Each structure stands twice: as structure tokens, then as C-alpha cells.
């Protein structure tokens, strides 16, 4: 295993399981910090440029955690362009030029993703059905068209612990 800092970016549409996989992966990887993009962007009022705000906060948190011995970062979020991800990579590499960044674009059959969104709605206090349906369609279309520019495709049909083990083995961490 390299001693270079490492970031694993989990990109995908709403409801695909980015947060769940991020949590499981974070529990399995030593010296790791899991950063949930939705939680980091829970600002009221909403930031004018959400990606800029997210990348600033991530940079700040990464510097902080690196100084305390953590060097593995799992970040889940929806990025809609390769330029957005490249911006984050450049910021991380400005902290340490050895920073390794691995992009994964989580995939599922559309029907399964919609089923997961519906299940999630059943346990929520706030009805976000319309919002989620609209955003899912937009995000799914962008990610489907972009291919590997937004991350290496990773089918997340399996259980999160199996997927995390597969990622850990593939990345040799």
C-alpha cells in the first residue's frame, strides 16, 4: 500500500446508494474519513455555487484530517461534469502532489434505482417524491451520457459490504 494520500470519489444519481457504500467503505478502510457531500452542503440558505462550497470544505477537512494521521478519504456526491471533479482533484493535489484520486460512477438499472428511491421515501419525515423524481431523471441522464469521464462504472447491485471489499481489493488499500 502506498503512503500517498488517497481519495475515493463515489459519484452517482440520487438514491443509488452513495452514502451507504461510503459508510461501509469508511468502516473497512484504516485511517479513513468519510465525507458525505449532502451533509457538507446542508447550508441554509443554499450556497450560490454548491460545487465551489463543497470543494472548499473538503479541502479544509482534508488538511485537518491529514494533520491528524488520516490519509484515506471517501467522498460521496453527485458531480455533473468532469471539470468539477478535476477541480477537486487539483485542490487535493495542491495539498499533497502525491494525492491519488479514484473516481467511481455508481450504476444500477434505472428501475432498481427508482425502487430504492421509493423505499427511501417510505421512511422519511418529509415527502420529497416530486423533488427526487425530477432530480433523479436529470442526474441519471447526465451520468449515463458521460461514461467514464465522471468515473469508472461500478455496478452497485450487490450488498454494500461485498462492494466495499471489491473496491478495497481493486485499489489495494
C-alpha positions as CSV (number, residue, x, y, z in Angstrom):
1,X,0.0,0.0,0.0
2,X,1.3,3.4,-1.0
3,X,1.8,6.1,1.7
4,X,0.4,8.7,-0.6
5,X,-3.0,10.2,0.5
6,X,-5.9,8.6,-1.3
7,X,-9.4,9.9,-2.2
8,X,-12.2,7.6,-3.4
9,X,-15.0,9.6,-5.1
10,X,-18.3,7.9,-5.3
11,X,-20.4,9.7,-7.9
12,X,-23.9,8.7,-8.8
13,X,-27.5,9.8,-9.1
14,X,-29.9,10.4,-6.2
15,X,-30.8,7.2,-4.3
16,X,-28.2,4.9,-5.8
17,X,-26.5,4.2,-2.5
18,X,-23.5,6.5,-2.5
19,X,-23.9,7.3,1.2
20,X,-24.4,3.7,2.2
21,X,-21.4,2.5,0.3
22,X,-19.4,5.3,1.6
23,X,-20.2,4.5,5.2
24,X,-19.4,0.8,4.7
25,X,-16.2,1.6,2.9
26,X,-15.2,4.0,5.6
27,X,-15.7,1.4,8.3
28,X,-13.5,-1.0,6.4
29,X,-10.6,1.2,5.5
30,X,-8.0,2.1,8.1
31,X,-7.1,5.8,8.7
32,X,-10.2,6.9,6.7
33,X,-12.6,9.7,6.8
34,X,-16.0,9.5,5.1
35,X,-17.3,12.9,3.8
36,X,-20.9,12.9,2.7
37,X,-21.4,15.6,0.1
38,X,-25.1,16.1,1.0
39,X,-24.2,16.7,4.7
40,X,-21.4,19.0,3.8
41,X,-23.7,21.1,1.7
42,X,-26.5,21.3,4.3
43,X,-26.5,25.1,4.3
44,X,-29.4,27.4,4.7
45,X,-29.5,29.4,2.6
46,X,-28.1,27.2,-0.1
47,X,-24.6,28.2,-1.4
48,X,-24.5,30.1,-4.6
49,X,-22.1,27.7,-6.2
50,X,-22.6,24.3,-4.4
51,X,-19.5,22.6,-6.0
52,X,-17.3,25.5,-5.1
53,X,-18.6,25.4,-1.5
54,X,-18.2,21.6,-1.3
55,X,-14.7,21.7,-2.7
56,X,-13.6,24.5,-0.2
57,X,-15.0,22.5,2.7
58,X,-13.5,19.2,1.5
59,X,-10.1,20.9,1.1
60,X,-10.3,22.3,4.6
61,X,-11.3,19.0,6.2
62,X,-8.7,17.0,4.3
63,X,-5.9,19.4,5.5
64,X,-7.2,19.0,9.1
65,X,-7.5,15.2,9.0
66,X,-4.1,14.7,7.2
67,X,-2.5,16.6,10.1
68,X,-4.0,14.1,12.5
69,X,-2.9,10.9,10.6
70,X,-5.9,10.2,8.5
71,X,-4.9,9.8,4.8
72,X,-7.8,7.9,3.2
73,X,-10.9,9.9,2.2
74,X,-14.2,8.6,0.9
75,X,-16.3,11.3,-0.6
76,X,-19.8,10.7,-2.0
77,X,-21.6,13.3,-4.1
78,X,-23.2,13.9,-7.5
79,X,-20.8,15.6,-9.9
80,X,-22.3,16.5,-13.3
81,X,-19.1,17.3,-15.2
82,X,-15.5,16.1,-15.5
83,X,-14.4,19.7,-14.9
84,X,-16.0,19.7,-11.4
85,X,-14.1,16.5,-10.5
86,X,-10.9,17.8,-12.0
87,X,-11.2,20.9,-9.8
88,X,-11.5,18.8,-6.7
89,X,-8.5,16.7,-7.8
90,X,-6.4,19.8,-8.4
91,X,-7.3,21.1,-4.9
92,X,-6.3,17.8,-3.3
93,X,-3.1,17.6,-5.2
94,X,-2.3,21.2,-4.1
95,X,-2.3,19.9,-0.6
96,X,0.0,17.0,-1.5
97,X,1.1,16.3,-5.1
98,X,1.1,12.6,-4.4
99,X,-2.7,12.6,-3.7
100,X,-4.2,9.6,-5.6
101,X,-7.8,10.2,-6.6
102,X,-10.0,7.3,-7.8
103,X,-13.4,8.2,-9.5
104,X,-16.2,5.7,-9.4
105,X,-19.6,6.3,-11.2
106,X,-22.1,4.1,-9.4
107,X,-24.6,2.4,-11.7
108,X,-27.8,0.4,-11.4
109,X,-30.6,-0.5,-13.8
110,X,-32.9,2.6,-13.8
111,X,-35.9,0.6,-12.4
112,X,-33.8,-0.6,-9.4
113,X,-32.6,2.9,-8.7
114,X,-36.2,4.1,-8.7
115,X,-37.2,1.2,-6.4
116,X,-34.5,2.3,-3.9
117,X,-35.7,5.9,-4.1
118,X,-39.3,4.8,-3.4
119,X,-38.2,2.6,-0.4
120,X,-36.3,5.6,1.0
121,X,-39.3,7.8,0.7
122,X,-41.3,5.4,3.0
123,X,-39.0,6.2,5.9
124,X,-38.7,9.9,5.5
125,X,-40.5,12.5,7.6
126,X,-40.7,14.9,4.6
127,X,-42.3,14.0,1.3
128,X,-39.7,14.7,-1.3
129,X,-41.2,12.5,-4.0
130,X,-41.5,15.2,-6.7
131,X,-38.1,16.7,-6.0
132,X,-36.4,13.3,-6.0
133,X,-38.1,12.1,-9.2
134,X,-37.2,15.3,-11.1
135,X,-33.6,15.3,-9.9
136,X,-33.1,11.6,-10.4
137,X,-34.1,11.9,-14.1
138,X,-31.7,14.8,-14.7
139,X,-28.8,13.2,-12.8
140,X,-29.3,9.8,-14.4
141,X,-29.4,11.3,-17.9
142,X,-26.1,13.2,-17.3
143,X,-24.3,10.3,-15.8
144,X,-25.5,7.8,-18.5
145,X,-24.3,10.1,-21.3
146,X,-20.9,10.9,-19.7
147,X,-19.4,7.5,-19.5
148,X,-16.1,7.1,-17.7
149,X,-15.4,10.9,-17.7
150,X,-17.4,11.0,-14.5
151,X,-15.9,7.9,-13.0
152,X,-15.3,4.2,-13.7
153,X,-18.6,2.4,-13.8
154,X,-19.3,0.4,-10.7
155,X,-22.5,-1.7,-10.6
156,X,-23.8,-1.4,-7.1
157,X,-26.5,-4.1,-7.4
158,X,-24.8,-6.2,-4.7
159,X,-24.6,-5.8,-0.9
160,X,-22.6,-2.8,0.3
161,X,-20.1,-4.9,2.2
162,X,-19.3,-7.0,-0.8
163,X,-19.0,-3.9,-3.0
164,X,-16.6,-2.3,-0.4
165,X,-14.5,-5.4,-0.3
166,X,-14.3,-5.4,-4.1
167,X,-13.2,-1.8,-4.1
168,X,-10.6,-2.3,-1.4
169,X,-9.1,-5.3,-3.3
170,X,-9.1,-3.4,-6.6
171,X,-7.4,-0.4,-5.1
172,X,-5.0,-2.5,-2.9
173,X,-5.8,-0.5,0.2
